[in-house]
Amino acid sequence: MATPRLFRLKSQVAPAPHSALATDLPFARVLVDTGVFHLDSPYDYEVPQKLSELVTTGVRVQVPFGNREVEGLVIERIAAPSVTNALKTITKVLSPHQVATPRSLELIAQVALRWATNPWDVVRSAIPPRVASVDKAHVAGPPTNSKSNNQVDITYRAFEPHLSPHSQVASLAQEASKRGSVLIVAPDERDIVAICGQLHALSVEVLRIDSGISRADRYQNFLNAMNAGNQIIIGSRNAIFVPLPEGATIIMFKESSPDLYEMRSPAWNARDVAMLRKSIDTCRVILCGYVPSLDVAALIDSKRVRYLNTNTKISVKAFTPVDSSLLPGLIFRDIRTNISNGPVLFLLPRKGYANGILCAHCKNVAVCACGGRLYLSNKNADPACRICGTSTKDWKCSFCQREKKYVVSRGIERAQEEISRAFPNIPIILSFGDVIKDHIEQKPCIVLATPGATPQVEGGYSAVVILEGLSFFSHDDLRANERATELFFEVAALVKRGGVVLLAIEDSHPIVSSLIRWNPSTIVRRELAQRAEISFPPSVNSAVMIIPTSQASPLVAGINRAITDARLASDTRVLGPTKIDSESSKVVILSSSDSRSSLTTFLHELMRRRSIAKKSDSSLRIDPYSL
C-alpha cells in the first residue's frame, strides 16, 4: 500500500509593491503588441521612477496587457494620461537602445493608416528582432540628426545599356553620399551582394540590413544605422523603415519588382513607403530601373516624378517565328557571325524540358485521367501530370491512339538539345532554377538562361537572343506586359557595344522600336491608356479581400449597400466574389484616386468589426501588386 503524501498548502503570491512614479513626465504612451487587429490604439502606462531614465521615445518595454505581459514600443513621455481610470505600470525596459525615432514612428503610423492595418504589423517589418547579446555589447551614441542640402524631389533614373545596373547604382550612391546618408533598397539578396561588391570596389563602406546576414549582424547594423553619421545603408524591402537623418537620399533599385511588395499583411510596398518618407524626412527619392512601373509612369505623366533617360540607341533585329520552330531560319547567320566574338546569351521563358505535349498526328492535347495536362521532366521520362503527379507509361493519344509526342511548350533543357544540334562543337552553359551562374568568362560559348538567372559577363555579350518573344507577353496576369517590357530591356542591356539583340518576335511588335530607341514611353503610354479605358489600376485604386466563401456574398452585398448609402464613392466597383479554392473567395474593390481615403477608412473599419466578431479568417491588401 502506497504511503500517503502530506498535504501541501497553496502558496500565496502577494502583488509587487507599487513603485514610486517618475517625477518628470510620469506617464508614457506605448504602442502595444496586443495580437488583436482591432486593439490598435496606443495605451498609456505609468513610468516608475527607477526606469525613468531608460523609458524614452523608441525604446522597447515590457508592459502588462490583460492577463499577460507583452512587448511595447514607447511613442512619447507625457505629463498626464488621456484616460482617468487606473493605469498599469511599465514592467521593465527590454532594451536600453532606441530602435525608433519620432519621425520613424510617424512613418509607421502613416503606413498603418494608408494600408488599413494595425500599427504593430508594421513594427514587425520595420524593426529587426532584438538580440540580447548585441544589446549588451552595443554602445549607443547620440542619434544623428544632421541635415543636408538635398533637393526634396522624386526622380526616375532609367539605366543605360552596356553597363551593369549594379555599377550604375553604386556610382549614384557614391555621388549622393557626398551630400548626406544614402539608403539603397534592392529586391533580393543577389542584387544586394552585387551592389555591395561594386561599392567595395569604389572603397565605400556599406551597412547591410537584410536576411542574407545573420540575425545578430542585422540587428547590430540596424543599431549602428541609428547612431552613425553619414553613411550608405543597403537592404531588402524592410530596410525602407531604417531611421535616417533629414535630407538623406533613398534609392529604389528596380522599383517595379514584385519583391518590393510585402508578402504578409498589410502588403505595403517599399516604393510607396519611400514616397511617404519624402515629406516626413525631407529626403530625396531616386527610383531606378529600365522601365518604370505603370504606377510610376502615371506619376511621370502627371509631372509628379521627373524622368531622366539617356539618348542612346542599340542594334535590334526581329525575326518572325515560322511553324512553331524555336529558331527562325534567318537568325542563324547573325548568331554565327557574333559567336566568334564572345558569348551569346539565349533567353527562354521556361525551365524544365517540355511543359506541354500534343499528339504529333492529330494535335490533341495530352491530358491525365484527372484532367490535368501532361509534361516531360526530361527526354527519357514518362509523361507526368502537373496536378496529381501520376506518370503515364506507354502514353497513347486518347483520340487517335498513336504514340508520337509533339512538344509545344519547350523548357530550357529541351531547347538545349535543339540549339546544340544547330550549333555543334560550341560549349553551352545553362543558368536556371537552382543552378544559377552569377558570372561567366568572356569567351565564345552559348549561355541558355531563364528570366532572373542571366549571368553577368565582363564587357557584355556579343549577341543577346530572346526566343519565343510573344510568350513573355501572353500571361493572364494584369502585370504581364509590364514585366515583359522590363525584362526585354534588362536582358538587351547585357549586350556589349557594337553587339546585336535578336528577337524571335514579329517586327511590328512595339517592343522592337522601343528597344531600338532605348525608350519605352510609347509602349508604356499605350498600356496606361488601356488601363484607364477599362478603369483598372493605376488609373484607379484597388483593394483585394480574401474571405471564406460562405461569407463572400453577404460581404459584397454590404459593400454595395455602403455605395448606395454614400459611405463609399458612387464610382466604386465591386468585382466578385471569385472562388480561389474550395474554402476561400476573392473580392476586388476598385475606386477612383479621389476617394482613396474614404475607401481605406471604410475597409479598416470593416476589418476592425470582423476582428471584434472574431472573424480573423480574412485578409486585406490595398493596392496590391496583382489583382
Secondary structure in CASP SS format (residue, H / E / C, confidence):
PFRMAT SS
TARGET T0000
AUTHOR 0000-0000-0000
METHOD secondary structure of the structure
MODEL  1
M C 1.00
A C 1.00
T C 1.00
P C 1.00
R C 1.00
L C 1.00
F C 1.00
R C 1.00
L C 1.00
K C 1.00
S C 1.00
Q C 1.00
V C 1.00
A C 1.00
P C 1.00
A C 1.00
P C 1.00
H C 1.00
S C 1.00
A C 1.00
L E 1.00
A C 1.00
T C 1.00
D C 1.00
L C 1.00
P C 1.00
F E 1.00
A E 1.00
R E 1.00
V E 1.00
L E 1.00
V E 1.00
D C 1.00
T C 1.00
G C 1.00
V C 1.00
F C 1.00
H C 1.00
L C 1.00
D C 1.00
S C 1.00
P C 1.00
Y E 1.00
D E 1.00
Y E 1.00
E E 1.00
V C 1.00
P E 1.00
Q H 1.00
K H 1.00
L H 1.00
S C 1.00
E C 1.00
L C 1.00
V C 1.00
T C 1.00
T C 1.00
G C 1.00
V E 1.00
R E 1.00
V E 1.00
Q E 1.00
V E 1.00
P E 1.00
F E 1.00
G C 1.00
N C 1.00
R E 1.00
E E 1.00
V E 1.00
E E 1.00
G E 1.00
L E 1.00
V E 1.00
I E 1.00
E E 1.00
R E 1.00
I E 1.00
A C 1.00
A C 1.00
P C 1.00
S C 1.00
V C 1.00
T C 1.00
N C 1.00
A C 1.00
L C 1.00
K C 1.00
T E 1.00
I C 1.00
T C 1.00
K E 1.00
V E 1.00
L E 1.00
S E 1.00
P E 1.00
H E 1.00
Q E 1.00
V C 1.00
A C 1.00
T C 1.00
P H 1.00
R H 1.00
S H 1.00
L H 1.00
E H 1.00
L H 1.00
I H 1.00
A H 1.00
Q H 1.00
V H 1.00
A H 1.00
L H 1.00
R H 1.00
W C 1.00
A C 1.00
T C 1.00
N C 1.00
P H 1.00
W H 1.00
D H 1.00
V H 1.00
V H 1.00
R H 1.00
S H 1.00
A H 1.00
I C 1.00
P C 1.00
P C 1.00
R C 1.00
V C 1.00
A H 1.00
S H 1.00
V H 1.00
D H 1.00
K H 1.00
A H 1.00
H C 1.00
V C 1.00
A C 1.00
G C 1.00
P C 1.00
P C 1.00
T C 1.00
N C 1.00
S C 1.00
K C 1.00
S C 1.00
N C 1.00
N C 1.00
Q C 1.00
V C 1.00
D C 1.00
I E 1.00
T E 1.00
Y E 1.00
R E 1.00
A E 1.00
F C 1.00
E C 1.00
P C 1.00
H C 1.00
L C 1.00
S C 1.00
P H 1.00
H H 1.00
S H 1.00
Q H 1.00
V H 1.00
A H 1.00
S H 1.00
L H 1.00
A H 1.00
Q H 1.00
E H 1.00
A H 1.00
S C 1.00
K C 1.00
R C 1.00
G C 1.00
S C 1.00
V E 1.00
L E 1.00
I E 1.00
V E 1.00
A C 1.00
P C 1.00
D C 1.00
E H 1.00
R H 1.00
D H 1.00
I H 1.00
V H 1.00
A H 1.00
I H 1.00
C H 1.00
G H 1.00
Q H 1.00
L H 1.00
H H 1.00
A H 1.00
L C 1.00
S C 1.00
V C 1.00
E C 1.00
V E 1.00
L E 1.00
R E 1.00
I E 1.00
D C 1.00
S C 1.00
G C 1.00
I C 1.00
S C 1.00
R H 1.00
A H 1.00
D H 1.00
R H 1.00
Y H 1.00
Q H 1.00
N H 1.00
F H 1.00
L H 1.00
N H 1.00
A H 1.00
M H 1.00
N H 1.00
A C 1.00
G C 1.00
N C 1.00
Q C 1.00
I E 1.00
I E 1.00
I E 1.00
G E 1.00
S C 1.00
R H 1.00
N H 1.00
A H 1.00
I H 1.00
F H 1.00
V C 1.00
P C 1.00
L C 1.00
P C 1.00
E C 1.00
G C 1.00
A C 1.00
T E 1.00
I E 1.00
I E 1.00
M E 1.00
F C 1.00
K C 1.00
E C 1.00
S C 1.00
S C 1.00
P H 1.00
D H 1.00
L H 1.00
Y E 1.00
E C 1.00
M C 1.00
R C 1.00
S C 1.00
P C 1.00
A C 1.00
W C 1.00
N E 1.00
A H 1.00
R H 1.00
D H 1.00
V H 1.00
A H 1.00
M H 1.00
L H 1.00
R H 1.00
K H 1.00
S H 1.00
I H 1.00
D C 1.00
T C 1.00
C C 1.00
R E 1.00
V E 1.00
I E 1.00
L E 1.00
C E 1.00
G E 1.00
Y C 1.00
V C 1.00
P C 1.00
S C 1.00
L H 1.00
D H 1.00
V H 1.00
A H 1.00
A H 1.00
L H 1.00
I H 1.00
D H 1.00
S C 1.00
K C 1.00
R C 1.00
V C 1.00
R E 1.00
Y E 1.00
L E 1.00
N C 1.00
T C 1.00
N C 1.00
T C 1.00
K C 1.00
I C 1.00
S E 1.00
V E 1.00
K E 1.00
A E 1.00
F C 1.00
T C 1.00
P C 1.00
V C 1.00
D C 1.00
S C 1.00
S C 1.00
L C 1.00
L C 1.00
P C 1.00
G C 1.00
L C 1.00
I H 1.00
F H 1.00
R H 1.00
D H 1.00
I H 1.00
R H 1.00
T H 1.00
N H 1.00
I H 1.00
S C 1.00
N C 1.00
G C 1.00
P C 1.00
V E 1.00
L E 1.00
F E 1.00
L E 1.00
L C 1.00
P C 1.00
R C 1.00
K C 1.00
G C 1.00
Y C 1.00
A E 1.00
N C 1.00
G C 1.00
I E 1.00
L E 1.00
C E 1.00
A C 1.00
H C 1.00
C C 1.00
K C 1.00
N C 1.00
V E 1.00
A C 1.00
V E 1.00
C C 1.00
A C 1.00
C C 1.00
G C 1.00
G C 1.00
R E 1.00
L E 1.00
Y E 1.00
L E 1.00
S C 1.00
N C 1.00
K C 1.00
N C 1.00
A C 1.00
D C 1.00
P C 1.00
A E 1.00
C E 1.00
R C 1.00
I C 1.00
C C 1.00
G C 1.00
T C 1.00
S E 1.00
T C 1.00
K C 1.00
D C 1.00
W C 1.00
K C 1.00
C C 1.00
S C 1.00
F C 1.00
C C 1.00
Q C 1.00
R C 1.00
E C 1.00
K C 1.00
K E 1.00
Y E 1.00
V E 1.00
V C 1.00
S C 1.00
R E 1.00
G C 1.00
I H 1.00
E H 1.00
R H 1.00
A H 1.00
Q H 1.00
E H 1.00
E H 1.00
I H 1.00
S H 1.00
R H 1.00
A H 1.00
F C 1.00
P C 1.00
N C 1.00
I C 1.00
P C 1.00
I E 1.00
I E 1.00
L E 1.00
S E 1.00
F E 1.00
G C 1.00
D C 1.00
V E 1.00
I C 1.00
K C 1.00
D C 1.00
H E 1.00
I E 1.00
E C 1.00
Q C 1.00
K C 1.00
P C 1.00
C C 1.00
I E 1.00
V E 1.00
L E 1.00
A E 1.00
T C 1.00
P C 1.00
G C 1.00
A C 1.00
T C 1.00
P C 1.00
Q E 1.00
V E 1.00
E C 1.00
G C 1.00
G C 1.00
Y E 1.00
S E 1.00
A E 1.00
V E 1.00
V E 1.00
I E 1.00
L C 1.00
E C 1.00
G H 1.00
L H 1.00
S H 1.00
F H 1.00
F C 1.00
S C 1.00
H C 1.00
D C 1.00
D C 1.00
L C 1.00
R C 1.00
A H 1.00
N H 1.00
E H 1.00
R H 1.00
A H 1.00
T H 1.00
E H 1.00
L H 1.00
F H 1.00
F H 1.00
E H 1.00
V H 1.00
A H 1.00
A C 1.00
L C 1.00
V E 1.00
K E 1.00
R E 1.00
G E 1.00
G E 1.00
V E 1.00
V E 1.00
L E 1.00
L E 1.00
A C 1.00
I C 1.00
E C 1.00
D C 1.00
S C 1.00
H C 1.00
P H 1.00
I H 1.00
V H 1.00
S H 1.00
S H 1.00
L H 1.00
I H 1.00
R H 1.00
W C 1.00
N C 1.00
P C 1.00
S H 1.00
T H 1.00
I H 1.00
V H 1.00
R H 1.00
R H 1.00
E H 1.00
L H 1.00
A H 1.00
Q H 1.00
R H 1.00
A H 1.00
E H 1.00
I C 1.00
S C 1.00
F C 1.00
P C 1.00
P C 1.00
S C 1.00
V E 1.00
N E 1.00
S E 1.00
A E 1.00
V E 1.00
M E 1.00
I E 1.00
I E 1.00
P E 1.00
T H 1.00
S H 1.00
Q H 1.00
A H 1.00
S H 1.00
P H 1.00
L H 1.00
V H 1.00
A H 1.00
G H 1.00
I H 1.00
N H 1.00
R H 1.00
A H 1.00
I H 1.00
T H 1.00
D C 1.00
A C 1.00
R C 1.00
L C 1.00
A C 1.00
S C 1.00
D C 1.00
T C 1.00
R E 1.00
V E 1.00
L E 1.00
G E 1.00
P E 1.00
T E 1.00
K E 1.00
I C 1.00
D C 1.00
S C 1.00
E C 1.00
S E 1.00
S E 1.00
K E 1.00
V E 1.00
V E 1.00
I E 1.00
L E 1.00
S E 1.00
S E 1.00
S H 1.00
D H 1.00
S H 1.00
R H 1.00
S H 1.00
S H 1.00
L H 1.00
T H 1.00
T H 1.00
F H 1.00
L H 1.00
H H 1.00
E H 1.00
L H 1.00
M H 1.00
R H 1.00
R H 1.00
R H 1.00
S H 1.00
I H 1.00
A C 1.00
K C 1.00
K C 1.00
S C 1.00
D C 1.00
S C 1.00
S E 1.00
L E 1.00
R E 1.00
I E 1.00
D C 1.00
P C 1.00
Y C 1.00
S C 1.00
L C 1.00
END
